[in-house]
Amino acid sequence: MDESEIRLQAIETLQRRGWKLGEESKQQEISAILNELSIHQVELELQNEELRRAQVELEISRQRYFELYNLAPIGYLTFDRQGQILEVNLHAAELLGKPVTQLRGRALSSILSGEAIVVFLRHLNAVTSSSLPQQCRLSLPKSAGTLIYLELRSLPWLDEAGQIVGARTVMQDVSGRVKAEMEAHAFRERMNIFVTELRTKNEALQSAAELLRLRNQDLAQMAFATSHDLKAPLRTVASYTKHLVNAYRDQLDEDGHRLVSHIMRGLRQMDQVIEGLVSYGRLGSEGNPLVDLDLSQVFNDARRALKGDILESGAMITNDALPFVHGDGQQLKLLLQNLLDNSIKYRGHKSPLIHLSVRDSEKAGYYQFSLRDNGIGFDPKHAERAFRMFKRLNTHVEGTGIGLAQCQRIVQNHGGEIWVATQPNLGATFHFTLPKASFEFV
């Protein structure tokens, strides 16, 4: 509307009011009114423009709301108090497996079955009877006999008067979480069974270990008692033999003296066997507590114990820098002493060259030691027999057949292994593993 039109309308309005246009004062008043109307016209135009802008923004907001509500990656639903679906977005419809048009105005319970109906109705009742948020989980059958698990979280829906008229609900597919929970539960069940079986086996193992300890203790006591009973007649025979030699020295010929020498050597060997049996029996019973110790010191102690044999044989004994290990010092000294004694005894006609080396074992937490000599060796097919009690692979050298069996028992007491690599006339290398000192793992 332009200014002339406004003027005409203003004149018409004044005429209806009974004003006469010829009067100068009235003309001035009309001009003032026209000016005022012009201002109001501009104001109305501005207001109309603002209204149009607001309508556009409202439409944009409605479109955004539609997009956010319908295209959200989470399901949204609105229920009345009876569970009828009033609003539902696309994702919720997808989760329920129905088009939006088939869901609006339909009760959710008509889509559910079995226990899920009871769970949902209980959930809806809890929401509409309190002001607190509620949560439940439903299962729906899918194709191929599988289930989809839906989690519902709901808040009361209030009208303008503040009365609860329904529920607003968020729906999520938690099938992956449920599957993980089921797998975790099944794993815990398997672990419980495994732990129970392990505990049962451990208890049986402890019982067996206790029985073995008692038997080894009995064996050690029996060996000690037997050694006492056996040594008494040995001492008697040795005493009578010495008395016989002293009394009839002049009457014994060369064969007689040789026989007496055989008797005395046999008595000494028998005494060594008895001592070896007693020592072996003690290895099976409770020994000293395992402690961290310097194996180089233990090796030196073993060499000192064999000082006479080392000097007599001309043995050259060397070793790597030896580490600290976790063990029983007395047993480890006997282990090294027996291995050194074995290398010295089976040296042949050469002076023994003996070397003890060490490296990390393939078994975690253990060292592997190797004691190598240049002795007569033996056929490797007899390697396992070397550690059996009373098994002597060379009868030309004096021995009891107990030393290597003792070595095996000692290494086993420390949780290790022992084996031998050898060839005839090419020496032997005894390998054994021992646990590292505890401070190695700090």
Buried (B, 14 or more C-beta within 10 A) or exposed (E): EEEEEBBEEBBEEBEEEEBEEEEEEEEEEBEEBBEEBBEEBEEEEEEEEEEEEEEEEEEEEEEEEEEEBBEBEEBBBBBBBEBBBBBBBBBBBEBBBBEBEBBBEBBBBEBBEEEBBEBBBEBBEBBBEEEEEBEBBBBBBEEEEEBBBBBBBBBBBEEEEEEBBBBBBBBBBBBEEBEEEEEEEEEEEEEEEEEEEEEEEEEEEEEEEEEEEEEBBEBBEBBBEBBEEBBEEBEEBBEEBEEBBEEEEEEBEEEBEEEBEEBBEEBEEBBBBBBBBBBBBBBBBEBEEBEBBBBBEBBBBBBEBBEEBBEEBEBEBEBEEBBBBBBBBBBBBBBBBBBBBBBBBBBBEEEBBBBBBBEEBEEEBBBBBBBBBBBBBBEBEEBEEBBEBEBBBEEEBEBBBBBBBBBBBBBEBBBBBBBBBBEEEEBBBBBBBBBBBBEBEE
